[in-house]
Amino acid sequence: MRLGWAVVIILFPVEIQARGRWPGVAAKTVRVYLYNLAAKPGDSSPVRGNTLNQSVVQPGVALESAETKELAALFSSDTRLLEMGLSNCYVPHHAFVYFDAADRPLAWASVCFGCDGIQLYQPRKRSQWPAGKEAQPKEIAQAQALLHRLKQLVVATKLPVLERLEDYTKLQGVAHEEANKTVGPQK
C-alpha cells in the first residue's frame, strides 16, 4: 500500500493593504486638484459631503486612462506608512478625486508632499500601519518612492508642487483668479 502526501494550503489574510484595486468603486473620471492654499492644518479633505471643498481650485486636471491605472496601482500598494505620515505634520495641497457618471465624488486622496503623507478616503475600510511598529529603512524607501511617483503625476498635469508652505499661501489669490478666467466665477 502506498501512502501519498496530501498538500493542504491554508490561506491566511496577509497584512497587505491592497486587498483589491483602490478605490474599489467604478469611476468615470479622475481629476487632480490644487487646494487648501490657505494652509489650514485641519482642512485635509478635498471633499465635504458630496461636493468639493470650497478651497479646491477649479477646474483641476483630468487624468488620462494610463495615468488613472498607474494611480490605482500606486494607491493599491501598501500605503499604510504614508497614511501614518513620515513627519508630524499634515497640510495637504494636492488631491486626486474619483468621480461617478453624475460627477459626484466617489473616493479621493489628499497628498502633502511637504509632510510626506497621504490620506485615502473611500467606501472600503483599509488596514492601518501597526501601532508602535517602527518603519524599517526599506519600508521608508518604498513609501518615498511611491510619494515621488505621485509627485511626478502631479507635475505632469502642470499643477505646481511647491517647496514651502508659505508659497502655497502666496499662490492662493493667483490660483483662484486664474481658475475664474478659465471657467468663470464659482457659484
Sequence and secondary structure as in RCSB ss.txt:
>XXXX:A:sequence
MRLGWAVVIILFPVEIQARGRWPGVAAKTVRVYLYNLAAKPGDSSPVRGNTLNQSVVQPGVALESAETKELAALF
SSDTRLLEMGLSNCYVPHHAFVYFDAADRPLAWASVCFGCDGIQLYQPRKRSQWPAGKEAQPKEIAQAQALLHRL
KQLVVATKLPVLERLEDYTKLQGVAHEEANKTVGPQK
>XXXX:A:secstr
              S S SSSSS S  SEEEEEE  TT  TT   SEETTEE TT EEEEEE  HHHHHHHHHHH
HS  HHHHH SSS     EEEEEE TTS EEEEEEEETTTTEEEEE SS      TT    HHHHHHHHHHHHHH
HHHHHHTT    SSHHHHHHHHHHHHHHHHHHH    
